[in-house]
Amino acid sequence: MNFTARRYLVLFILSLCCLGRSHLAGGEIDIVLLGPGDANLYTEVYENYGLTDPFCGYYVDKGDYLLPAPPLGPGQVDFVEINQMVRKWHEAIGDLDIYSQAESDFFLPGAGSTHIFVALIYGLYQKIGGPMLIVDKLPAYPWRQHIEFLGLPGVRYQTYTNPSEIHLGDGETLVEIVVSPNNPDGATRSYNTNASIYIYDTVFAFDWYNFDVQTIRDQINELRSNGKTVYNFISMSKMLGRTGDRFGYMWLPRSDSELYQNMLSYWLFTCLGNGSTGVQSSLNLMKCLLKDNCYKRLLLKDVKASLLNRHCILTETIKKAFPNVLINSQAGPPFFWFKVPGINDPAKFFLENYGTIILDTTDALLPFEGEPGFARINVMGRSKMLYEFVKRLDPETNYTLDDFLCLSCKCKKQK
Ligand SMILES: Cc1ncc(COP(=O)(O)O)c(C=O)c1O
């Protein structure tokens, strides 16, 4: 068993021991879980508006495959229908132009944007037919592991801090990944190289993450007007907090039919793409959110206010508890990374001292390659968990649960 696996096993056993120790009376929380990146905040907001299991008219036979095109059986859904629904959604929220340039574009769904991304790398590799260097600026979302797992001969992945570190090999095509807002630090990013192809990962690029969408619109338009190729995609986990639906998608221009076919092969040979259950639930949710423009209330007000408030409270509380802390995150995007000098194993430290499970980079080293000791709090986590964590860090806190879930904008803190 490698070090990471052993470490998670130890954490798991420790947490079981703590769980077994006492079940606190009155439904109090024993172990605070703030590690995974699930989007419980959205679920809590949807719950408040009766949208946890929405049904606004999308019926998909859950026993059927999703198919690229008709003919279909009863209850089957093809890409065309999904395409129409999601185009309506993006038109309403005003960002369709960033993802699709023409109504005739090819549409491709996937089991999450990860599926789409991997299909895209595979598809580009087939199309280019030669070596590729894929670069990404640090701190970087760990696309490395997905690219390297594919094991395509001639495909290299490199992270960089300064573009001068990039050296193209003979015949290599340069592909730059731009993650904006960036995961892990939430920064607004731009491209840094003169690449042939750009992959924009803008899965958090929504106003409700306090992000100015115009920044990526301008960059993408500039690149395209300079004859560059730009690909980007949507993740339902991030856009509407439906991580478990495993639904992502992208559009490709008709001129890219070879790439589309390559991606479709990948889609077909990796489990026939999507589960219809997740797609049905996502499409229903979109339809419900469009009704009476209710996404404005749920996403642009409640989700956004909660994220901003949570960031503000976490900053204040963590700074109070650890005055020398280094915080590497922005208000809006849902990850709160911090590093306390002297705490070398944050996951162990927070579990032992605060009964809290968090994620860290001590040995995983994923996003902050070469920089261990960062810890992450999932800002989209369950409000009760965040509230409990803050209370453990600062027992004198006078925050209430309402400060973590801003349903009526009655929060105290908001900057
Ligand atoms: C920046 C970024 N891109 C892509 C993904 C993949 O999302 P999914 O496969 O759930 O759509 C994530 C997930 O955390 C992410 O943070």
The ligand as an SDF file (V2000), in Angstrom:
LIG
                    3D

 16 16  0  0  0  0  0  0  0  0999 V2000
  -11.3500   23.1470  -12.2390 C   0  0  0  0  0  0  0  0  0  0  0  0
  -12.0720   21.8530  -12.3750 C   0  0  0  0  0  0  0  0  0  0  0  0
  -12.3000   21.3600  -13.6010 N   0  0  0  0  0  0  0  0  0  0  0  0
  -12.9730   20.2100  -13.7740 C   0  0  0  0  0  0  0  0  0  0  0  0
  -13.4350   19.4810  -12.6950 C   0  0  0  0  0  0  0  0  0  0  0  0
  -14.1660   18.1660  -12.9480 C   0  0  0  0  0  0  0  0  0  0  0  0
  -15.5020   18.2450  -12.6510 O   0  0  0  0  0  0  0  0  0  0  0  0
  -16.5920   17.1220  -13.0200 P   0  0  0  0  0  0  0  0  0  0  0  0
  -15.9000   15.9530  -13.6240 O   0  0  0  0  0  0  0  0  0  0  0  0
  -17.2680   16.7900  -11.7450 O   0  0  0  0  0  0  0  0  0  0  0  0
  -17.5370   17.7600  -14.0000 O   0  0  0  0  0  0  0  0  0  0  0  0
  -13.2210   19.9590  -11.4080 C   0  0  0  0  0  0  0  0  0  0  0  0
  -13.7060   19.2000  -10.2410 C   0  0  0  0  0  0  0  0  0  0  0  0
  -13.3700   19.4660   -9.1110 O   0  0  0  0  0  0  0  0  0  0  0  0
  -12.5420   21.1840  -11.2400 C   0  0  0  0  0  0  0  0  0  0  0  0
  -12.3470   21.6990  -10.0310 O   0  0  0  0  0  0  0  0  0  0  0  0
  1  2  1  0
  2  3  1  0
  2 15  2  0
  3  4  2  0
  4  5  1  0
  5  6  1  0
  5 12  2  0
  6  7  1  0
  7  8  1  0
  8  9  2  0
  8 10  1  0
  8 11  1  0
 12 13  1  0
 12 15  1  0
 13 14  2  0
 15 16  1  0
M  END
$$$$
